């Protein structure tokens, strides 16, 4: 996915977490890595590939714009909520087993999505694809590092970023091409041979690993109540655009959101080490600041890849392929400035890059919100992409640096969860704004303006509360 592609993971931590590996054929690591990177590609591409095809799905399925956002949102919400749990499942049952199980789920529900006869069937398929992706993603990272020698761990991280960058860039183009030439259903069908080949190659060429922590427990109640809380809130926004906020159904859903949120907070306060966000992590003020900033800025990417193609296709008359190509400048700027951020981090420090990145994201959203008959939005996409590229890797690096070394992988996974779930909630807010607007152009413009304001709030929080660890803390972390 776009956000985790820029994580600065601790390679040694991932390597040492792997248990004893069986002897293997000299060519197995290469073929195993190929399988892993193929799976990584289809997971990363599966959000951006659908963005230009949403108008075509709306026409065939008879969906309105507030419902169609669930094609992306359903996948993202489930994936985001479950990704930390997916990592714990991999620790309990083994990464290879979790990966193959996830690939099987992803494959089965890709087939269901491609054959969907109605809207509920389509949206259910996308949600369960998120379950498969949440099982595969943490396993992919661990297996990739385990198959490479320790001295080449940095190269492995670079390959992971390259594959994600390629997927992000090609996703809108491939999705638009398939939708124009064949049907949007082929975006699902193309997953079938790829996921099957990746699972088969992983089973054959990736050595079976002994579970890292078979006695670890999973916070099932926390996952259920968090999912129910967010789903209630998003459904309330979805229905409110049609019947108003005072409708009994909407009020009931909002009450459900508050109740489930309260239950989730109560459960997490008593789960301690098993909690989705352990107590020692959430009490870390600098980590909490980074999490708040992530929540306020995460909507910028998701809103653009969903709503700009809607505007270009439904208002400007672009083909699906043309609207997909429009997103390429965003992806290229994102990739280029992610690389630049990595080079600048040691020189400037993370806070400067984070703050400049958020300001660029806010400015880019404001620029794109000025929808016009020209192509000025391309400049806004480049600014937004540059901001995302500066912000994402720098934030992840800072987060890993401010927590205890034993919490580094968990902290990066939690930030990733906040990015995806924050984007999902933001899309729900955007859908309500668009739904209440007199026309689609006005609605999308207002939504982008609100997103720019959200990003600016994130900038204020980052400027006031985010900070890198002190020299003493870094020395203590390295000694541990």
Secondary structure, 3 states (H helix, E strand, C coil): CCCHHHCCCCHHHHHHHCCCECCCCCCHHHHHHHHHHHHHHHHHHHHHHHHCCHHHHHHHHCCCHHHHHHHHHHHHHHHHHHHHHHHHHHHHHCHHHHHHHHHHHHHHHHHHHHCCCCHHHHHHHHHHHHHHHHHHHHHHHHHHHHHCCHHHHHHHHHHHHHHHHHHHHHHHHHHHHHHHHCCCHHHHHHHHHHHHHHHHHHHHHCCCECCCCCCCCCCHHHHHHHHHHHHHHHHHHHHHHHHCCCCHHHHHHHHHHHHHHHHHHHHHHHHHHHCCCCHHHHCCHHHHHHHHHHHHHCHHHHHHHHHHHHHHHHCCCCCHHHHHHHCHHHHHHHHHHHHHHHHHHHHHCHHHHHHHHHHHHHHHHHHHHCCCCCCCHHHHHHHHHHHHHHHHHHHHHHHHHHCCHHHHHHHHHHHHHHHHHHHHHHHHHHHHHHHHCCCHHHHHHHHHHHHHHHHHHHHHHHHHHCCCCCHHHHHHHHHC
